Amino acid sequence: MVRLIDLLKKGGIILELKAKEKVEAIKELAGVLIEKELITDAQTFFQEILKRENLESTGIGMGIALPHARSPAVKELVVVFGRSEEGVDFSSLDQKPSHLIFLIAAPEERKDEYIYTLVKISKLLRKDDVRIALNKVKNEEEVLTIVRDYE
């Protein structure tokens, strides 16, 4: 099966998100994928991910948000990580801001791997040690090490 460490690309980590609100945070994270040419049509992707976000918040609580979508505009299954010290309002179940945000983008045909990835990240972030460590990391390499070690 797919490993998170293989989906979380170098350069796909933003340790200081500038965005203060949900849509801007999603655009900032997706911008990494557009820059890397992993998203072929930004508008189509944003429509899909915002449609998904409007169905039900992807803020799952504990300072975590997992915005995600499958779209024909995505070339390959990929994960981008962003951290916001201030936090972003994702209308989380616990009403608290999200500090750790993992955006998952997948092509339409990769449904099983997409769902598996969503579950895997969710399980990873349930661990207190992982959340604490991700909130303290100083660089991209430390994020990759945490994901690799706890996966």
N, C-alpha and C positions, 0 to 999 in steps of 0.2 A: 504493500500500500504506500501511499504518498507520505513523505516525511515533511513536517513543517519546516525544518531547517532548509530543505531544498526549495520550498516555495517562498521563503522570506529572503529576497534577494539583497545582496550588498547594494547599498544606495537606496534601498526600499525602507529605510528607517529614518524617521524624523523625531529627534529627541526634544525639540522645542517647537511644537506646533504654534503657528501664529494665530490661527483661527480661534475665534471666541464663541462661535455658534456652529451648530450641527452641519448645516449645508456647506458652510465655508470649510469646515474640517474635512468633510468628505471630498470636496473639490481639491483641497490642498494635498490630501493623501493620493487621490486619483491622479493628480498632476505628475506624480512620480512615474506612474504607469504610462501616462501619455508621453512624457519625456523619453521613456525607454522604448516607446513605440510598441507597447504591449496592449494598448487600447487604440483601435483604428478609427473610432468615431466617438469623440468625447460626448457629444450631445446625446447620442443613443445610450451610451453607458450611464450618463447622469440621469436620464429618464428612467432607466431600469432600476438603478440603485435608490433613487428618491421614491419611486413607486413602491418598492419594497419597504423603505423606511416609513412611508405613510400608512402601510398596512398595520404595522406594529413596530413600536420602538425597538431598536437593536441595542439600546442601553440596558444591559442585563443586571446592573447593580454592582456593588463592590468597587465602583470606580472604573467599570469596564464597558466599552461599547464595541459591538462587532458588526458594523455596517457591511452588507454583502449583497451580491447580485450575480446572476448568470446573464450573459448578454452576448449577442452575435458580434458585438464590437470588441470583445476580449479575445486575444490570440491564444493565451495559455492560462492555466490556473496559477494564480499568484496571490501573495499576501504582502501587505504593506503595514508597517507598525508606526504609530505616532503616539507621542506622549505630550500631554498638556499639564504643566504644573498648576495652572489656574483651574483647569477643568473645563469641559464643554458640556452644555446641557443637551443630553440625548433623550430627555424625558424618561429617565431610567425608572425601573420598577421601585427602587428605594428612594427616588426623588433627589438623588445626589449627583453631582457632576461626574463625568467620565474623564479619567486621567490617562488611561491606557486604552488606545483605540487600534483595533486590528481590522483593516479593510480587506475583504476577500473578494476577488474578482475571478470569474470563471467563464469559459465559453459555454454556450447552451448545452452542448453534447457531453459535458463532463459532470453531469448531475451527481452521480454516486461519489466521486472524489470531492466534489464541492461540499456535499453534506458531511462527509467524513472529516474534511478539514475544519468545518464549522464546529463539529462535535469535539474534535481533538483540541482546538484552541480553547473552547469553553472548559473542557476538563483541565487543561494546563493552568488556566487562570483561576480555577477554584482553589488552587494551592496557595495558601498565605505566603509561603516562602517565595514563590514566583512573582506574585504581585509586589511584594515588598522589594525584591531585588530589581524588578523592572522600573520601579519608581525611583531607584537610587543609581541606576547605571549612568556612566559618564560618557560612553561612546558606543558606536555601532557594534564593535566586536564583543563588548560585554553582553549586549542583547542577544547576539547569535550564540554566545556561550551558554547563556541561561536557557534558551530554547533547546539547544543541543543536549544539555545536561538533564533537563527535566522531561524532555519528550519521551 
